[in-house]
Amino acid sequence: MWGHRSWSAVALVAAVAAGGLLAGCDDAPAKPAPGASTVPTIAPATAPVATAAPSKPAPATTGAPAPAGASVTCAEVRGAKVRGSKAPYTAAGVPLVDGHWSGPDGLTFAVQAPCATGNLDPHGGLSTLGTIMSSTSGTTGRFWGLMLCKREAGAPVCSVLVQLGDREPVQSVAIGGQKATVVYLTRTPDVPAAGLNLRRTAVYQFGGNTLLELSHTDEAYTP
């Protein structure tokens, strides 16, 4: 009996020992198979996605209108609206294009070179005094006029306030001391319209809605 139980105990001890070894093998790291790489594999890093900053709209660029008090430049006179209370000008006025306007009946307006800007109207700030010539095709008449130019709703508008006689060209205009000095050529009564023998210097002052001649002086002129 003892012999049989002794062998049974030995068998039990051997089985327990074997079970412990098997349990230890489960916890141990697995050995790589022959020929396999032992370098650990590193997952590639994922680059962060760049987020673009929201773009700001570009500021709108618009042509700034001329200030309400800004005087009309002599260059702007060439594109102004011209009107007048006496023929051939009308109260409605006509628009100049590059200093010219032509009507269907052969009437033509043409801006002339003499022009000046200054304080002529004591209640209206700076004013521009321009010159214009009217003529009709098929005739020899050439009539110079003095026009005062200001802004209306920002646009240049010129009103013809003085009209000179036939073929009396304006040579120069100037503004100073709230007066306008205009130099133009004219003639004595004994000289025909085609002739010129006087250079006249006339001084004007703004009054009401017109230019009033204060004085003038003449000197001999030889073409």
C-alpha positions as a Markdown table, in Angstrom:
| # | Residue | x | y | z |
|---|---|---|---|---|
| 1 | Met | 0.0 | 0.0 | 0.0 |
| 2 | Trp | 2.7 | 2.4 | 0.9 |
| 3 | Gly | 4.5 | 1.8 | -2.4 |
| 4 | His | 1.4 | 2.6 | -4.4 |
| 5 | Arg | 0.7 | 5.8 | -2.5 |
| 6 | Ser | 4.3 | 6.9 | -2.7 |
| 7 | Trp | 4.3 | 6.7 | -6.5 |
| 8 | Ser | 1.0 | 8.6 | -6.6 |
| 9 | Ala | 2.5 | 11.4 | -4.5 |
| 10 | Val | 5.6 | 11.6 | -6.7 |
| 11 | Ala | 3.3 | 11.8 | -9.8 |
| 12 | Leu | 1.3 | 14.6 | -8.2 |
| 13 | Val | 4.4 | 16.7 | -7.4 |
| 14 | Ala | 5.7 | 16.2 | -10.9 |
| 15 | Ala | 2.4 | 17.4 | -12.4 |
| 16 | Val | 2.4 | 20.5 | -10.2 |
| 17 | Ala | 5.9 | 21.3 | -11.2 |
| 18 | Ala | 5.1 | 20.9 | -14.8 |
| 19 | Gly | 2.1 | 23.2 | -14.5 |
| 20 | Gly | 4.3 | 25.9 | -12.8 |
| 21 | Leu | 6.7 | 25.8 | -15.7 |
| 22 | Leu | 4.0 | 26.1 | -18.3 |
| 23 | Ala | 2.5 | 29.1 | -16.4 |
| 24 | Gly | 5.9 | 30.8 | -16.4 |
| 25 | Cys | 6.3 | 30.2 | -20.1 |
| 26 | Asp | 3.0 | 32.1 | -20.8 |
| 27 | Asp | 4.4 | 35.2 | -19.0 |
| 28 | Ala | 7.8 | 35.2 | -20.7 |
| 29 | Pro | 8.2 | 37.4 | -23.9 |
| 30 | Ala | 8.0 | 35.5 | -27.1 |
| 31 | Lys | 11.3 | 34.9 | -28.9 |
| 32 | Pro | 11.4 | 36.0 | -32.5 |
| 33 | Ala | 11.5 | 33.4 | -35.2 |
| 34 | Pro | 14.8 | 32.7 | -36.7 |
| 35 | Gly | 15.7 | 35.3 | -39.4 |
| 36 | Ala | 13.0 | 37.9 | -38.2 |
| 37 | Ser | 14.1 | 41.5 | -37.6 |
| 38 | Thr | 14.6 | 42.6 | -34.1 |
| 39 | Val | 14.3 | 46.4 | -34.8 |
| 40 | Pro | 11.1 | 47.7 | -33.3 |
| 41 | Thr | 8.5 | 49.2 | -35.7 |
| 42 | Ile | 7.7 | 52.9 | -35.1 |
| 43 | Ala | 4.4 | 54.2 | -36.5 |
| 44 | Pro | 5.0 | 57.3 | -38.7 |
| 45 | Ala | 4.1 | 60.6 | -37.1 |
| 46 | Thr | 1.1 | 62.3 | -38.6 |
| 47 | Ala | 1.9 | 65.9 | -39.6 |
| 48 | Pro | -0.6 | 68.5 | -38.3 |
| 49 | Val | -2.9 | 69.9 | -40.9 |
| 50 | Ala | -2.2 | 73.6 | -41.5 |
| 51 | Thr | -5.3 | 75.8 | -41.2 |
| 52 | Ala | -5.2 | 78.9 | -43.4 |
| 53 | Ala | -6.2 | 82.1 | -41.7 |
| 54 | Pro | -9.3 | 83.6 | -43.1 |
| 55 | Ser | -8.5 | 86.2 | -45.7 |
| 56 | Lys | -9.7 | 89.8 | -45.2 |
| 57 | Pro | -11.4 | 91.5 | -48.2 |
| 58 | Ala | -9.4 | 94.2 | -49.8 |
| 59 | Pro | -10.6 | 97.7 | -49.1 |
| 60 | Ala | -12.7 | 99.2 | -51.9 |
| 61 | Thr | -11.0 | 101.9 | -53.8 |
| 62 | Thr | -13.2 | 104.6 | -55.2 |
| 63 | Gly | -12.4 | 108.0 | -56.6 |
| 64 | Ala | -12.9 | 110.6 | -53.9 |
| 65 | Pro | -15.2 | 113.4 | -55.0 |
| 66 | Ala | -13.8 | 116.9 | -54.8 |
| 67 | Pro | -14.5 | 118.7 | -51.6 |
| 68 | Ala | -17.5 | 121.0 | -51.7 |
| 69 | Gly | -15.4 | 124.1 | -51.1 |
| 70 | Ala | -12.7 | 123.2 | -53.7 |
| 71 | Ser | -12.3 | 125.6 | -56.6 |
| 72 | Val | -12.7 | 124.5 | -60.2 |
| 73 | Thr | -9.3 | 124.1 | -61.8 |
| 74 | Cys | -8.6 | 125.6 | -65.2 |
| 75 | Ala | -8.1 | 122.0 | -66.6 |
| 76 | Glu | -11.6 | 121.1 | -65.3 |
| 77 | Val | -13.1 | 124.1 | -67.2 |
| 78 | Arg | -12.5 | 122.1 | -70.4 |
| 79 | Gly | -15.1 | 119.6 | -69.3 |
| 80 | Ala | -17.5 | 121.9 | -67.6 |
| 81 | Lys | -21.1 | 122.6 | -68.3 |
| 82 | Val | -21.5 | 126.1 | -69.8 |
| 83 | Arg | -24.6 | 128.2 | -69.6 |
| 84 | Gly | -25.6 | 131.9 | -69.9 |
| 85 | Ser | -28.6 | 134.2 | -69.8 |
| 86 | Lys | -27.9 | 135.8 | -73.2 |
| 87 | Ala | -27.6 | 134.2 | -76.7 |
| 88 | Pro | -25.9 | 132.2 | -77.9 |
| 89 | Tyr | -25.7 | 130.6 | -74.4 |
| 90 | Thr | -28.8 | 129.2 | -72.7 |
| 91 | Ala | -29.9 | 128.8 | -69.1 |
| 92 | Ala | -30.0 | 125.0 | -69.5 |
| 93 | Gly | -26.3 | 124.9 | -70.6 |
| 94 | Val | -24.3 | 122.5 | -72.7 |
| 95 | Pro | -21.5 | 120.1 | -71.7 |
| 96 | Leu | -18.1 | 120.8 | -73.1 |
| 97 | Val | -15.9 | 117.9 | -74.3 |
| 98 | Asp | -12.2 | 118.6 | -74.3 |
| 99 | Gly | -13.0 | 122.3 | -74.3 |
| 100 | His | -15.5 | 122.2 | -77.2 |
| 101 | Trp | -19.1 | 122.0 | -78.0 |
| 102 | Ser | -20.8 | 122.1 | -81.4 |
| 103 | Gly | -24.5 | 122.5 | -82.2 |
| 104 | Pro | -26.5 | 121.2 | -85.2 |
| 105 | Asp | -26.8 | 124.8 | -86.6 |
| 106 | Gly | -23.0 | 125.3 | -86.8 |
| 107 | Leu | -22.7 | 127.1 | -83.5 |
| 108 | Thr | -19.4 | 126.3 | -81.7 |
| 109 | Phe | -18.1 | 127.0 | -78.3 |
| 110 | Ala | -14.4 | 126.8 | -77.6 |
| 111 | Val | -12.6 | 127.4 | -74.3 |
| 112 | Gln | -9.6 | 129.8 | -74.6 |
| 113 | Ala | -6.3 | 129.6 | -72.8 |
| 114 | Pro | -6.6 | 132.7 | -70.4 |
| 115 | Cys | -7.8 | 131.4 | -67.0 |
| 116 | Ala | -7.3 | 132.4 | -63.3 |
| 117 | Thr | -8.4 | 131.2 | -59.9 |
| 118 | Gly | -8.8 | 133.5 | -56.8 |
| 119 | Asn | -11.1 | 135.1 | -54.3 |
| 120 | Leu | -13.4 | 137.1 | -56.5 |
| 121 | Asp | -16.8 | 136.5 | -54.8 |
| 122 | Pro | -16.6 | 137.6 | -51.2 |
| 123 | His | -19.4 | 135.2 | -50.2 |
| 124 | Gly | -18.5 | 132.2 | -52.4 |
| 125 | Gly | -14.8 | 131.4 | -51.7 |
| 126 | Leu | -12.4 | 130.8 | -54.5 |
| 127 | Ser | -13.7 | 131.3 | -58.1 |
| 128 | Thr | -12.3 | 130.4 | -61.4 |
| 129 | Leu | -12.5 | 133.0 | -64.3 |
| 130 | Gly | -12.3 | 131.4 | -67.7 |
| 131 | Thr | -12.6 | 132.6 | -71.2 |
| 132 | Ile | -14.6 | 131.1 | -74.0 |
| 133 | Met | -15.2 | 132.0 | -77.7 |
| 134 | Ser | -18.4 | 131.4 | -79.7 |
| 135 | Ser | -18.6 | 131.3 | -83.4 |
| 136 | Thr | -20.9 | 130.1 | -86.2 |
| 137 | Ser | -19.6 | 128.2 | -89.2 |
| 138 | Gly | -19.8 | 130.2 | -92.4 |
| 139 | Thr | -19.4 | 133.5 | -90.7 |
| 140 | Thr | -16.4 | 135.6 | -89.6 |
| 141 | Gly | -17.7 | 136.6 | -86.2 |
| 142 | Arg | -15.7 | 135.5 | -83.2 |
| 143 | Phe | -17.1 | 136.6 | -79.8 |
| 144 | Trp | -15.1 | 136.1 | -76.6 |
| 145 | Gly | -16.8 | 135.8 | -73.2 |
| 146 | Leu | -15.8 | 135.8 | -69.5 |
| 147 | Met | -17.3 | 133.0 | -67.5 |
| 148 | Leu | -17.3 | 132.4 | -63.8 |
| 149 | Cys | -16.9 | 128.7 | -62.9 |
| 150 | Lys | -17.9 | 127.0 | -59.6 |
| 151 | Arg | -19.0 | 123.6 | -58.4 |
| 152 | Glu | -22.6 | 122.4 | -58.3 |
| 153 | Ala | -23.0 | 119.0 | -56.7 |
| 154 | Gly | -19.3 | 118.5 | -57.1 |
| 155 | Ala | -19.3 | 119.1 | -60.9 |
| 156 | Pro | -17.8 | 122.2 | -62.6 |
| 157 | Val | -20.4 | 124.6 | -64.0 |
| 158 | Cys | -19.4 | 127.9 | -65.8 |
| 159 | Ser | -21.7 | 130.9 | -66.3 |
| 160 | Val | -20.9 | 133.4 | -69.0 |
| 161 | Leu | -21.3 | 136.8 | -67.4 |
| 162 | Val | -19.6 | 139.2 | -69.9 |
| 163 | Gln | -19.5 | 139.0 | -73.6 |
| 164 | Leu | -17.1 | 141.2 | -75.6 |
| 165 | Gly | -17.5 | 142.5 | -79.0 |
| 166 | Asp | -16.8 | 140.9 | -82.4 |
| 167 | Arg | -13.1 | 139.8 | -82.7 |
| 168 | Glu | -11.9 | 141.1 | -79.4 |
| 169 | Pro | -9.6 | 138.3 | -78.2 |
| 170 | Val | -8.7 | 138.1 | -74.5 |
| 171 | Gln | -5.0 | 138.0 | -73.8 |
| 172 | Ser | -4.9 | 137.4 | -70.1 |
| 173 | Val | -7.0 | 137.3 | -66.9 |
| 174 | Ala | -5.9 | 137.7 | -63.3 |
| 175 | Ile | -7.7 | 137.8 | -59.9 |
| 176 | Gly | -6.5 | 139.8 | -56.9 |
| 177 | Gly | -8.1 | 141.9 | -54.2 |
| 178 | Gln | -11.5 | 140.5 | -55.0 |
| 179 | Lys | -11.2 | 142.0 | -58.5 |
| 180 | Ala | -10.6 | 140.5 | -61.9 |
| 181 | Thr | -8.2 | 142.2 | -64.4 |
| 182 | Val | -8.8 | 141.3 | -68.0 |
| 183 | Val | -6.5 | 142.3 | -70.9 |
| 184 | Tyr | -8.0 | 142.1 | -74.4 |
| 185 | Leu | -7.6 | 143.6 | -77.8 |
| 186 | Thr | -10.1 | 146.0 | -79.3 |
| 187 | Arg | -10.3 | 149.0 | -81.7 |
| 188 | Thr | -11.2 | 152.6 | -81.9 |
| 189 | Pro | -14.6 | 153.4 | -83.6 |
| 190 | Asp | -12.8 | 154.4 | -86.9 |
| 191 | Val | -11.2 | 150.9 | -87.3 |
| 192 | Pro | -13.2 | 148.2 | -89.0 |
| 193 | Ala | -14.0 | 144.9 | -87.2 |
| 194 | Ala | -11.2 | 143.1 | -88.9 |
| 195 | Gly | -8.6 | 145.6 | -87.4 |
| 196 | Leu | -7.2 | 145.9 | -83.9 |
| 197 | Asn | -5.3 | 149.0 | -82.6 |
| 198 | Leu | -5.9 | 149.0 | -78.8 |
| 199 | Arg | -4.9 | 146.9 | -75.9 |
| 200 | Arg | -7.5 | 147.4 | -73.1 |
| 201 | Thr | -7.0 | 146.5 | -69.5 |
| 202 | Ala | -10.4 | 146.3 | -67.8 |
| 203 | Val | -11.0 | 145.8 | -64.0 |
| 204 | Tyr | -14.2 | 143.9 | -63.0 |
| 205 | Gln | -15.8 | 143.2 | -59.7 |
| 206 | Phe | -18.3 | 140.5 | -58.9 |
| 207 | Gly | -21.8 | 141.9 | -58.1 |
| 208 | Gly | -25.0 | 140.0 | -57.9 |
| 209 | Asn | -24.9 | 137.5 | -60.6 |
| 210 | Thr | -22.6 | 139.3 | -63.0 |
| 211 | Leu | -19.2 | 141.0 | -63.4 |
| 212 | Leu | -19.3 | 144.8 | -63.2 |
| 213 | Glu | -16.6 | 146.8 | -65.0 |
| 214 | Leu | -15.1 | 149.3 | -62.6 |
| 215 | Ser | -12.6 | 150.9 | -65.0 |
| 216 | His | -10.4 | 150.4 | -68.0 |
| 217 | Thr | -7.3 | 151.8 | -69.6 |
| 218 | Asp | -6.2 | 151.7 | -73.2 |
| 219 | Glu | -2.8 | 151.7 | -74.9 |
| 220 | Ala | -1.9 | 151.6 | -78.6 |
| 221 | Tyr | -1.5 | 148.2 | -80.1 |
| 222 | Thr | 0.2 | 147.3 | -83.3 |
| 223 | Pro | -0.4 | 143.8 | -84.7 |
